[in-house]
Amino acid sequence: MTELFLPPGVLLLCVVPALALLPRALSRLALATVPPVVLVYLWLLPESATLPLHLAGFDLQLVRITAMGRLFASAFLLATW
């Protein structure tokens, strides 16, 4: 298994504060281009990528990339576009 550095959802949420600071034309351009970029990033991740977290003696997996999860994430990203 490979460890995931940045989950696709966090990448999408990092753009939100920048949209408030950009001029209106640039924010519309960013809104149109960011979901496809995150979608490409999602599909470039390896199948077994995870984001583990050790908390209070428990081993948690915050994110795990699977085929079905990738399909659902793609549907949600297309809905945001």
C-alpha positions in Angstrom: 0.0 0.0 0.0 1.2 3.5 -0.7 0.5 6.4 1.6 -1.6 9.2 0.2 -0.1 12.7 0.6 -3.2 14.8 -0.2 -6.7 13.5 -0.5 -8.7 14.7 -3.6 -11.4 16.3 -1.4 -8.9 18.4 0.5 -7.4 19.6 -2.8 -10.9 20.7 -3.9 -11.5 22.5 -0.5 -8.1 24.3 -0.7 -9.4 26.3 -3.7 -12.5 27.7 -1.8 -10.6 30.4 0.2 -8.7 31.4 -2.9 -12.0 32.0 -4.8 -12.9 34.8 -2.3 -9.7 36.6 -3.0 -9.7 36.3 -6.8 -11.5 38.8 -9.1 -14.9 37.6 -10.4 -13.6 36.5 -13.9 -10.7 34.5 -12.4 -12.9 32.9 -9.8 -15.3 31.7 -12.5 -12.4 30.3 -14.5 -11.1 28.5 -11.4 -14.5 27.1 -10.7 -14.6 25.7 -14.2 -11.1 24.2 -14.2 -10.5 22.9 -10.7 -13.0 19.9 -10.7 -11.6 18.4 -13.9 -8.0 18.8 -12.5 -9.0 17.1 -9.3 -10.7 14.4 -11.3 -7.5 13.7 -13.3 -5.6 13.7 -10.0 -8.1 11.2 -8.6 -7.6 8.8 -11.5 -3.8 9.1 -11.4 -3.7 7.9 -7.8 -2.8 4.2 -7.3 -5.5 1.7 -6.4 -4.2 0.9 -3.0 -3.4 4.5 -1.8 -4.4 5.2 1.8 -4.2 8.0 4.3 -3.5 6.3 7.7 -3.8 7.9 11.1 -2.8 6.5 14.4 -5.0 8.0 17.1 -5.5 6.9 20.7 -4.2 3.4 20.0 -6.4 2.9 16.9 -5.2 2.6 13.3 -7.6 4.6 11.2 -7.8 4.9 7.4 -9.1 8.3 6.6 -9.0 7.7 2.8 -8.6 4.5 0.9 -8.7 4.5 -2.9 -10.7 1.6 -4.3 -12.4 1.1 -7.7 -15.9 1.7 -6.3 -14.8 4.7 -4.3 -13.1 6.2 -7.3 -16.3 5.8 -9.3 -18.4 7.6 -6.6 -15.8 10.3 -6.2 -15.9 10.9 -9.9 -19.6 11.2 -9.9 -19.5 13.8 -7.0 -16.7 15.7 -8.8 -18.7 15.8 -12.0 -21.7 17.1 -10.0 -19.6 20.0 -8.7 -18.5 20.9 -12.2 
